């Protein structure tokens, strides 16, 4: 009987130790052990992450940041393409290690995931058909707009303009195409994406215009599973190194600068904080 009690007690102790080890598992250690960093990307949002038409590989600003992090950790980079609405669930369920997917850092999302240092700051704007006569946000009241499902675009335009009719699509390209097909009078998206899409219109640019006012300011960051402090520290450390070395600015101008499709003349932010306003 005493032997059985000892065996039973040992089994309980081992089970408790196993539960404790699982509860305190460190994702950074797991990533290093498997030798792979799985990063969730959109693959449809130029220039953050998109498919290069020549190589058919996913490239972009956020992809380069993810590559730098994987290199620093000494592991292989694997990209997994996600829909906008699937980003946070895929991270929470452990299907990806981090998100580099045009993810806005806001207070609401802080309740469910953690964020890296801010990697980009943009605003959201509306691209409209020029024959609509719309030149300011207030004129969008009562109008039908198209945007992306699961992002911050829909709630932000509803806050900025009363009584808008919003139709959502799985991806930016789908929503942009819907605008061109006349399924809405305007397309709501991040300013960078709006500028990229506008540049693709070619001769048809004369038929569209961008409403000058922004509906919001959007700090973008990498998404990290809640409570993974060591992984966040490693990611933030890599981003800080990129900033201090000047490499972060080089990556910005590579993808957003005057020689890019976006043609931003300057960089208005630095990668140095993970704080956002409410």
ZIDA-V757163 format. One record per residue. N is the residue number from 1. OMEGA is omega in radians with two decimals (none if undefined). NEAR is the number of other C-alpha atoms within 10 Angstrom. Layout:
# ZIDA-V757163
n=N omega=OMEGA near=NEAR
n=N omega=OMEGA near=NEAR
This chain:
# ZIDA-V757163
n=1 omega=-3.14 near=6
n=2 omega=3.13 near=7
n=3 omega=3.13 near=8
n=4 omega=3.11 near=9
n=5 omega=3.13 near=10
n=6 omega=3.14 near=11
n=7 omega=3.14 near=12
n=8 omega=3.13 near=12
n=9 omega=3.13 near=12
n=10 omega=3.13 near=12
n=11 omega=3.11 near=12
n=12 omega=-3.13 near=12
n=13 omega=3.13 near=12
n=14 omega=3.13 near=12
n=15 omega=3.13 near=12
n=16 omega=3.13 near=12
n=17 omega=3.13 near=12
n=18 omega=3.11 near=12
n=19 omega=-3.14 near=12
n=20 omega=-3.14 near=11
n=21 omega=3.13 near=11
n=22 omega=-3.11 near=10
n=23 omega=-3.09 near=9
n=24 omega=3.11 near=10
n=25 omega=-3.09 near=12
n=26 omega=-3.07 near=15
n=27 omega=3.11 near=18
n=28 omega=3.09 near=19
n=29 omega=3.14 near=12
n=30 omega=-3.14 near=13
n=31 omega=-3.13 near=19
n=32 omega=3.14 near=15
n=33 omega=-3.13 near=10
n=34 omega=3.08 near=10
n=35 omega=-3.05 near=15
n=36 omega=3.03 near=17
n=37 omega=-3.14 near=25
n=38 omega=-3.04 near=21
n=39 omega=3.09 near=25
n=40 omega=-3.14 near=28
n=41 omega=3.08 near=29
n=42 omega=-3.11 near=27
n=43 omega=-3.12 near=26
n=44 omega=-3.01 near=21
n=45 omega=3.12 near=21
n=46 omega=0.12 near=25
n=47 omega=-3.13 near=24
n=48 omega=3.05 near=25
n=49 omega=-3.11 near=23
n=50 omega=-3.10 near=21
n=51 omega=3.08 near=17
n=52 omega=-3.08 near=13
n=53 omega=-3.12 near=8
n=54 omega=-3.07 near=6
n=55 omega=-3.07 near=8
n=56 omega=3.07 near=9
n=57 omega=3.10 near=13
n=58 omega=-3.12 near=19
n=59 omega=3.04 near=19
n=60 omega=-3.10 near=22
n=61 omega=-3.12 near=23
n=62 omega=3.08 near=26
n=63 omega=3.11 near=23
n=64 omega=3.08 near=17
n=65 omega=3.12 near=22
n=66 omega=3.13 near=27
n=67 omega=3.12 near=19
n=68 omega=3.13 near=17
n=69 omega=3.12 near=22
n=70 omega=3.12 near=23
n=71 omega=3.13 near=14
n=72 omega=3.14 near=13
n=73 omega=-3.13 near=19
n=74 omega=-3.11 near=14
n=75 omega=3.11 near=18
n=76 omega=3.08 near=16
n=77 omega=3.04 near=18
n=78 omega=-3.13 near=15
n=79 omega=3.10 near=21
n=80 omega=-3.09 near=16
n=81 omega=-3.08 near=18
n=82 omega=2.95 near=20
n=83 omega=-3.12 near=19
n=84 omega=-3.08 near=22
n=85 omega=-3.09 near=14
n=86 omega=-3.00 near=16
n=87 omega=-3.06 near=25
n=88 omega=3.06 near=24
n=89 omega=3.14 near=13
n=90 omega=3.10 near=18
n=91 omega=-3.11 near=20
n=92 omega=-3.11 near=16
n=93 omega=3.08 near=10
n=94 omega=3.13 near=13
n=95 omega=3.00 near=14
n=96 omega=-3.13 near=24
n=97 omega=3.10 near=23
n=98 omega=3.09 near=28
n=99 omega=2.97 near=28
n=100 omega=-2.85 near=27
n=101 omega=3.10 near=27
n=102 omega=-2.99 near=27
n=103 omega=3.08 near=24
n=104 omega=3.07 near=22
n=105 omega=3.05 near=25
n=106 omega=-3.06 near=18
n=107 omega=-3.13 near=12
n=108 omega=-3.10 near=9
n=109 omega=3.10 near=14
n=110 omega=-3.13 near=12
n=111 omega=-3.04 near=9
n=112 omega=3.09 near=14
n=113 omega=3.04 near=18
n=114 omega=-3.09 near=20
n=115 omega=3.01 near=25
n=116 omega=2.94 near=26
n=117 omega=3.10 near=24
n=118 omega=-3.08 near=23
n=119 omega=3.13 near=25
n=120 omega=3.08 near=22
n=121 omega=-3.14 near=18
n=122 omega=3.04 near=18
n=123 omega=3.06 near=15
n=124 omega=-3.10 near=21
n=125 omega=-3.10 near=27
n=126 omega=3.03 near=28
n=127 omega=-3.07 near=25
n=128 omega=3.01 near=24
n=129 omega=-3.05 near=21
n=130 omega=-3.12 near=17
n=131 omega=3.06 near=10
n=132 omega=-3.12 near=14
n=133 omega=-3.09 near=10
n=134 omega=3.14 near=18
n=135 omega=3.11 near=15
n=136 omega=-3.02 near=13
n=137 omega=-3.07 near=18
n=138 omega=-3.12 near=11
n=139 omega=3.12 near=13
n=140 omega=3.14 near=23
n=141 omega=3.14 near=15
n=142 omega=-3.09 near=13
n=143 omega=3.11 near=15
n=144 omega=3.13 near=16
n=145 omega=3.09 near=26
n=146 omega=3.11 near=28
n=147 omega=-3.03 near=29
n=148 omega=3.12 near=25
n=149 omega=2.99 near=19
n=150 omega=3.11 near=18
n=151 omega=3.12 near=20
n=152 omega=-3.07 near=20
n=153 omega=-3.09 near=25
n=154 omega=3.13 near=21
n=155 omega=-3.12 near=11
n=156 omega=3.13 near=15
n=157 omega=3.09 near=26
n=158 omega=3.07 near=15
n=159 omega=-3.04 near=13
n=160 omega=-3.06 near=16
n=161 omega=-3.13 near=16
n=162 omega=2.96 near=15
n=163 omega=3.04 near=14
n=164 omega=3.08 near=17
n=165 omega=-3.03 near=16
n=166 omega=3.07 near=21
n=167 omega=-3.06 near=17
n=168 omega=3.12 near=20
n=169 omega=-3.06 near=16
n=170 omega=-3.08 near=16
n=171 omega=3.07 near=20
n=172 omega=3.13 near=26
n=173 omega=3.11 near=16
n=174 omega=3.13 near=16
n=175 omega=3.12 near=25
n=176 omega=3.09 near=24
n=177 omega=3.13 near=14
n=178 omega=3.08 near=21
n=179 omega=-3.11 near=21
n=180 omega=3.12 near=19
n=181 omega=3.10 near=10
n=182 omega=-3.13 near=10
n=183 omega=3.08 near=16
n=184 omega=-3.12 near=21
n=185 omega=-3.13 near=22
n=186 omega=-3.12 near=31
n=187 omega=-3.11 near=29
n=188 omega=3.09 near=28
n=189 omega=3.06 near=26
n=190 omega=-3.07 near=24
n=191 omega=-3.13 near=22
n=192 omega=-3.14 near=23
n=193 omega=3.09 near=22
n=194 omega=3.14 near=22
n=195 omega=3.12 near=19
n=196 omega=3.14 near=18
n=197 omega=3.14 near=21
n=198 omega=-3.13 near=19
n=199 omega=-3.12 near=14
n=200 omega=-3.07 near=12
n=201 omega=3.14 near=13
n=202 omega=-3.11 near=9
n=203 omega=-3.12 near=8
n=204 omega=3.10 near=11
n=205 omega=-3.12 near=14
n=206 omega=-3.10 near=10
n=207 omega=-3.08 near=13
n=208 omega=3.06 near=17
n=209 omega=3.12 near=19
n=210 omega=3.09 near=22
n=211 omega=-2.99 near=17
n=212 omega=-3.11 near=12
n=213 omega=3.04 near=13
n=214 omega=3.09 near=18
n=215 omega=3.13 near=23
n=216 omega=2.98 near=18
n=217 omega=-3.01 near=15
n=218 omega=2.99 near=22
n=219 omega=3.14 near=22
n=220 omega=-3.14 near=22
n=221 omega=3.05 near=25
n=222 omega=-3.14 near=27
n=223 omega=-3.09 near=28
n=224 omega=3.13 near=24
n=225 omega=-3.06 near=23
n=226 omega=3.02 near=15
n=227 omega=-3.14 near=13
n=228 omega=-3.03 near=16
n=229 omega=-3.12 near=15
n=230 omega=3.11 near=13
n=231 omega=3.10 near=21
n=232 omega=3.14 near=23
n=233 omega=3.14 near=14
n=234 omega=3.13 near=16
n=235 omega=-3.14 near=26
n=236 omega=3.11 near=22
n=237 omega=3.11 near=16
n=238 omega=3.13 near=20
n=239 omega=3.11 near=24
n=240 omega=3.09 near=18
n=241 omega=3.12 near=14
n=242 omega=3.13 near=19
n=243 omega=-3.08 near=17
n=244 omega=-3.11 near=14
n=245 omega=-3.08 near=11
n=246 omega=-3.12 near=11
n=247 omega=3.13 near=14
n=248 omega=3.11 near=21
n=249 omega=3.09 near=18
n=250 omega=3.13 near=14
n=251 omega=3.10 near=17
n=252 omega=-3.09 near=19
n=253 omega=3.07 near=20
n=254 omega=-3.03 near=15
n=255 omega=-3.05 near=21
n=256 omega=-2.97 near=24
n=257 omega=-3.06 near=18
n=258 omega=-3.13 near=13
n=259 omega=3.13 near=12
n=260 omega=3.07 near=14
n=261 omega=-3.06 near=18
n=262 omega=3.06 near=22
n=263 omega=3.00 near=15
n=264 omega=-3.12 near=17
n=265 omega=-3.08 near=11
n=266 omega=3.13 near=12
n=267 omega=-3.00 near=13
n=268 omega=-3.08 near=9
n=269 omega=2.99 near=13
n=270 omega=3.09 near=16
n=271 omega=-3.04 near=21
n=272 omega=-3.11 near=15
n=273 omega=3.03 near=12
n=274 omega=-3.13 near=16
n=275 omega=3.06 near=14
n=276 omega=3.12 near=11
n=277 omega=-3.12 near=7
n=278 omega=none near=6
